[in-house]
């Protein structure tokens, strides 16, 4: 199965993907990187994805 284009997903789409594919570490790290780029994640905060 081909890997989804995480870079092409919006933050909202990527969050939904991460929540439904909790074992996909690559998707999780792309999501956190995207939050950092948007200034929505300070690095010291706890991310709640449940």
Secondary structure, DSSP 8 states (H G I E B T S, - for coil): -----GGGS-HHHHHHHHHH-TT-HHHHHHHHHHHHHTT---SSS-----
